[in-house]
Amino acid sequence: MGRPPKGTRPVTDPSLTDDFWRDLTGQSEPAQRDQFLWLSIHLVRELGLNQFKITTVAKMLGYSVAMVNHHFGSRDGLIAECAERVHQNYSLELIDATEAAERNPRARLEAYIRARVVCGRQLGGWTQVLNYPYHSFESPAIAISRSGDSFENSFFRNLTYITQLVLDLQQGTVSDTRPDRHAFATEIMKRNPVAIFHAANIGTATAGAVMWMSGRMDVLTQPQEIVDLANAALEWQVGHLVDSIPVP
C-alpha cells in the first residue's frame, strides 16, 4: 500500500525532526508532497544522483514507492521537479550576490562569477543534474514532459544575464533590467556576438570548476594548504575571465 492505514501517522525516520524540516524548508511540518520533494533534494545533494534511491525516500517518510509515483509520476519526474526547484533557488542566489556587490560593472561581474562557483559547490550532487540534465535521467522524455521548457529557459535566462553583465563591463554601465530573451539574443547577435561568446566561456569555465570542487573528494574539507590553493585558483579564475573581456 502507498500510505499507512487510515487514521494512523506514518512511522518516519528519527532523523526527520522538526528542526530538520525547518532548516530544509522553513516549516516544521511541510505538506506530504513537499516532504518527498525536499527530502529528495537533500539526499541528492548529500549522496549524488547515482546513489539516490526513491525507495530510501519513501522508507524514511514511512510510505511505499507508490506514493512517489502518485505525486510525481516516476523517479525521473521527481528528479526533474527537484532540479527545477534547486535551479530556481540557485539563480536567485546568483542575482542576490550580483546585486550585493559594489555598484560598478567589474565588481558585479566578478561577484557573479565567484557566486557561480561558491553557490554551485553547495549544490553537491545536484551539480551533475544541472550541468548535464539530459544525461541525468533514465528517461529524458519523461523528465522533459514533467519540467516543460524549464531547463532550456533556465539556460538561456542565465546566458542572457551573464551576457548583460559582460556588456555592462564593456560599456562601463550598470543595467537594472533583465531584457527579453528572444529580442535580446537577436539584437546582440547583430551588434556584439562576441559578448555572448564571453558569457558562454564564463558559464562553461565555472561549471568545470564547480564539478571539480563538488566531486567525491571535496577540496574544501582537505588540509588548509589545499583549501588555500582552491581559493587562490578561484580568485585567479575570476580575474582571468574578466580580464579576457576586451574593454574599449
C-alpha positions in Angstrom: 0.0 0.0 0.0 1.1 3.5 -0.7 0.1 5.0 2.6 -0.4 3.9 6.2 -3.8 2.7 7.4 -6.4 5.5 7.7 -6.2 7.2 11.0 -2.6 6.4 11.7 0.5 8.5 11.2 3.5 7.1 9.1 6.5 5.9 11.1 9.2 8.3 9.8 13.0 8.1 10.2 14.0 9.6 13.6 16.4 12.0 11.8 13.4 13.8 10.3 12.8 16.1 13.2 11.0 19.4 13.3 14.4 21.2 13.2 15.4 19.1 10.2 12.4 20.2 8.2 12.6 23.8 9.4 16.2 24.1 8.3 15.4 22.5 5.0 12.0 24.1 4.1 11.4 26.8 6.6 8.4 24.8 8.1 8.4 22.3 10.9 5.7 20.3 9.3 5.7 20.6 5.5 2.9 19.1 3.4 3.4 15.4 2.4 4.3 16.2 -1.2 6.8 18.9 -0.1 8.4 16.3 2.2 9.1 14.0 -0.7 10.4 16.9 -2.8 12.7 18.5 -0.2 14.0 15.2 1.3 14.9 14.1 -2.3 16.7 17.5 -2.8 18.6 16.9 0.4 19.6 13.3 -0.4 20.7 14.0 -3.9 22.8 16.9 -2.6 24.4 14.7 0.0 24.7 11.4 -1.9 24.8 12.2 -5.6 22.3 11.1 -8.2 23.9 7.7 -8.7 23.3 6.7 -5.1 19.9 8.3 -4.7 17.1 5.8 -4.4 13.4 6.6 -4.2 13.0 3.6 -2.0 15.1 5.4 0.6 12.9 8.5 0.4 9.7 6.5 0.8 11.1 4.4 3.6 12.3 7.4 5.6 8.9 9.0 5.2 7.0 5.9 6.1 5.4 5.2 2.7 5.9 2.9 -0.2 7.3 3.9 -3.6 3.8 4.1 -4.9 3.5 7.5 -3.2 6.4 8.8 -5.1 4.7 7.8 -8.3 1.4 9.2 -7.1 2.9 12.7 -6.6 5.5 12.8 -9.3 4.7 10.1 -11.8 8.1 8.4 -11.7 11.6 8.8 -10.3 12.6 11.0 -13.2 9.5 13.1 -12.7 10.6 13.6 -9.1 14.2 14.4 -10.0 13.0 16.8 -12.7 10.8 18.8 -10.3 13.5 18.8 -7.7 16.1 20.1 -10.2 13.8 22.9 -11.3 13.3 24.0 -7.7 17.1 23.8 -7.0 17.9 25.8 -10.0 15.4 28.5 -9.2 17.0 28.9 -5.8 20.5 28.8 -7.3 19.6 31.5 -9.9 18.2 33.8 -7.2 21.4 33.4 -5.1 23.5 34.4 -8.1 21.4 37.5 -8.7 21.5 38.4 -5.0 25.3 38.1 -5.0 25.5 40.3 -8.0 23.2 43.0 -6.6 25.0 43.0 -3.3 28.3 43.8 -5.0 29.8 47.2 -5.3 27.8 49.1 -7.9 30.3 49.1 -10.8 30.3 46.7 -13.8 33.5 44.9 -13.0 32.6 44.2 -9.3 29.2 42.9 -10.3 30.6 40.5 -13.0 33.3 39.3 -10.6 30.7 38.7 -7.9 28.5 36.8 -10.3 31.4 34.5 -11.4 32.5 33.9 -7.9 29.0 33.1 -6.8 28.6 30.6 -9.6 31.4 28.6 -8.1 30.8 29.1 -4.4 27.0 28.6 -4.6 27.4 25.9 -7.2 29.7 23.9 -4.9 27.0 23.9 -2.2 24.7 22.1 -4.6 26.7 18.9 -4.1 25.2 16.1 -6.1 22.9 18.5 -8.0 25.9 19.8 -9.9 25.7 16.8 -12.3 22.0 17.2 -12.9 22.1 21.0 -13.5 25.2 20.8 -15.8 24.2 17.7 -17.7 20.4 17.5 -17.4 19.8 15.2 -20.4 22.4 12.7 -19.2 21.0 12.5 -15.7 17.7 10.7 -16.3 16.8 7.2 -17.2 14.1 8.6 -19.5 14.8 12.2 -20.6 11.5 12.3 -22.3 9.7 11.8 -19.0 11.8 14.5 -17.3 11.2 17.0 -20.1 7.5 16.4 -20.1 7.4 17.0 -16.3 9.6 20.1 -16.3 8.3 21.6 -19.6 10.8 24.0 -21.0 12.3 24.9 -17.6 15.8 23.5 -18.4 16.1 25.3 -21.7 14.6 28.5 -20.3 16.9 28.5 -17.3 19.9 28.0 -19.5 19.0 30.9 -21.8 17.9 33.1 -18.9 21.4 32.7 -17.2 23.2 33.2 -20.5 21.3 36.4 -21.1 22.1 37.6 -17.6 25.8 36.9 -17.9 25.9 38.5 -21.4 24.3 41.7 -20.0 27.0 41.8 -17.3 29.6 41.4 -20.0 28.1 44.2 -22.0 27.9 46.4 -18.9 31.6 45.9 -18.4 32.4 46.8 -21.9 30.2 49.9 -21.8 31.0 51.0 -18.3 27.4 50.9 -17.3 25.1 49.1 -14.8 21.8 47.7 -16.1 18.9 47.4 -13.7 16.6 45.5 -16.0 16.7 42.0 -17.5 15.9 42.1 -21.2 13.6 39.8 -23.1 15.4 36.6 -24.0 14.5 36.5 -27.7 14.7 40.2 -28.6 18.0 40.4 -26.6 19.6 37.4 -28.4 18.7 38.7 -31.8 19.9 42.2 -31.1 23.2 41.1 -29.5 24.0 38.7 -32.3 23.7 41.6 -34.7 25.7 44.2 -32.7 28.1 42.2 -30.5 28.1 38.4 -30.8 31.4 38.2 -29.0 29.7 39.3 -25.8 27.7 36.0 -25.9 30.8 34.1 -26.6 32.4 35.5 -23.5 29.3 34.7 -21.5 29.3 31.1 -22.7 33.0 30.9 -21.8 32.3 32.1 -18.3 29.5 29.6 -18.0 31.5 26.6 -19.1 34.6 27.6 -17.2 32.7 28.0 -13.9 30.8 24.8 -14.5 34.0 22.9 -14.8 35.3 24.5 -11.6 32.1 23.5 -9.7 32.3 19.9 -11.0 35.9 19.7 -9.7 35.1 21.2 -6.3 31.9 19.2 -5.9 33.5 15.8 -6.6 33.7 12.9 -4.3 36.8 14.5 -2.7 35.6 17.8 -1.5 38.7 20.0 -1.7 37.4 22.4 1.0 37.4 19.6 3.6 41.1 19.0 2.9 44.1 20.4 4.8 44.3 24.2 4.9 47.0 24.4 2.3 44.7 22.6 -0.2 41.8 24.9 0.8 44.1 27.9 0.3 45.1 26.6 -3.1 41.5 26.0 -4.2 40.5 29.6 -3.1 43.5 31.0 -4.9 42.6 29.1 -8.0 39.0 30.5 -7.8 40.3 34.1 -7.4 42.7 33.6 -10.3 39.9 32.2 -12.5 37.6 35.2 -11.7 40.3 37.7 -12.6 41.3 35.8 -15.7 37.8 35.5 -17.1 37.1 39.2 -16.5 40.4 40.3 -17.9 39.8 38.3 -21.1 36.9 40.6 -22.0 38.2 43.5 -24.1 37.1 46.9 -22.7 37.2 49.9 -25.1 
